[in-house]
Amino acid sequence: MSDDLLEQLEQTDTSTTRRGLSTGSIVLLAGVIVAVIVVGIALLRQQQAQPTSGLAPDFTITTFDGEEFRLSEQRGQIVVINFWASWCGPCREEAPALQRIWERYRDQGVIVLGVTYTDEPDDSLAFMQEFGLTYPNADDARSMVSNDLYHIQGVPETFVIDQEGNVAQFIYSVVKEEELTALIDRLLAEA
């Protein structure tokens, strides 16, 4: 073999070993990895449903009155957690019923807690004033309670928690006062 041919073979050999992945291949691979992660997160999120039984997810939230509300500290009482927003038409429909429930049962160990969902605090306060809501309400500013714990799909959604801290009922629509009253009466009678 000639020296020139031998030198060409050596150059070819070293250039192939140095190569690796091209920039385009790296970008493509990174895009595929990101797509897989996004799809995986979406699939996990779809599998997360609202809790409909068992121990209710615990949380602490600060009410508009500045009070801390911790669900686990309410054991022994029935807690009605209502997720709502001022821009929600059905929420406007059920607000008076929830206020009547609060007035009727608050001295019997029943708490109604309103939790806002993607709402502006000023709009929430105006809504509360418009409907004369006196039960505790809290702003879920980062949607941690509504999205991360209760996985709500929209508003209104209501969870009735029994005296032992378990989800007794999940209501995926407007609260019907008669149905909620019947449920609360049953839970009070079982205690």
Disulfide bonds with the S-S distance in Angstrom:
Cys88-Cys91 2.40
